[in-house]
Amino acid sequence: MSKSTDTADTTALDYEAARQAILEAALVHVPFDGWTQGVLQQAARDAGFDKVTALRVFPGGPIEAITYWSHLADRRMLEDLEKHDLAAMKVRERIATAIRVRLGRVAPHREALSRALGVLALPLNAGRGTALLWRTVDAIWYAAGDTATDFNYYTKRALLAGVYSATLLHWLDDKSPGFADSWDFLDRRIADVMRVPKALGEIGKRLSALPFPFSSSRPRRF
């Protein structure tokens, strides 16, 4: 490996370490002061950097820090799931486990997450929020072993986005021991979604049995 490559790797590693350190320090302040540039600067100082470092590692400001936090939580979720025997589970159990692990990754910072959702709900950031949600549900399906590349790829992720979003909002207000109410809610939502593909399949069978133009087969020529 060349000297220049070694230097690049070291710089990248320091950059990543700084981002994580500043983010973790910021999460302490966000519940009180929100996601602001001032909070990131204070977090940089708390983490042992000068305040300019906050702008260097998060040039996009608070929204970039939120994006990084979401990506980091997705990555750590996948790492945590490697410790579970997902292959021995049914698909719905894999999905439920992944969502629980994902929410567990941000559980110590529920107020900061709630404030992050408020930022992402702003019209200017709506597209970013959708992209982050899609990335998370895609990671969950990946962990669950999904290999779909056709229309089902989008259908599964759209359905799971609804399940995850609803569960997340329920979980943010859940005060039950061990989030038991949220996990019951999650299981019910997954059960509802699992019925959708079966229902679509049954509708498809019935439509194919109908005469043209409802049937997918071509009419016979006389």
Residue pairs with C-beta under 8 A, 6 or more apart in sequence:
15 57
18 47
18 49
18 53
18 56
18 57
19 57
19 58
19 68
20 72
21 47
21 48
21 49
22 40
22 43
22 44
22 47
22 49
22 53
22 54
22 57
22 58
22 65
23 43
23 65
23 68
23 69
23 72
24 47
25 42
25 43
25 44
25 46
25 47
26 35
26 39
26 40
26 42
26 43
26 65
27 69
27 109
27 112
28 43
28 46
29 39
29 42
29 43
30 39
30 109
30 111
30 112
30 115
30 116
31 109
31 111
31 112
31 115
33 39
34 115
35 62
35 63
35 65
35 66
35 115
35 116
35 119
36 62
37 54
37 55
37 61
37 62
39 62
40 54
40 55
40 58
40 61
40 62
40 65
41 51
41 54
41 55
42 51
43 54
44 50
44 51
44 52
44 53
44 54
45 51
55 61
58 64
58 65
58 68
60 67
62 119
63 119
63 120
63 125
63 128
66 116
66 119
66 120
67 128
67 132
69 106
69 116
70 132
70 135
70 136
71 132
71 135
73 102
73 105
73 106
73 136
74 102
74 135
74 136
74 139
76 105
77 98
77 101
77 102
77 105
77 139
77 140
77 143
78 139
78 142
78 143
80 101
80 104
80 105
81 97
81 98
81 101
81 143
84 97
84 101
86 94
86 97
86 143
86 144
86 145
87 145
89 97
91 144
91 145
91 194
92 190
92 191
92 194
94 143
94 144
94 145
95 140
95 141
95 144
95 160
95 163
95 190
96 183
96 186
96 187
96 190
98 139
98 140
98 143
98 144
99 140
99 163
99 164
99 167
99 186
100 183
100 186
102 136
102 140
103 167
103 168
103 171
103 179
103 182
106 113
107 179
110 172
113 172
114 172
117 129
117 172
119 125
120 126
120 128
120 129
120 132
121 129
133 161
133 164
133 165
134 157
134 161
136 164
137 157
137 160
137 161
137 164
138 157
140 160
140 164
141 156
141 157
141 160
146 153
146 156
148 156
152 197
155 197
159 193
159 196
160 193
162 189
162 193
163 186
163 189
163 190
163 193
166 185
166 189
167 182
167 185
167 186
167 189
170 181
170 182
170 185
171 179
171 182
174 181
174 182
176 182
207 214
207 215
207 216
208 215
208 216
208 217
209 215
212 218
212 219
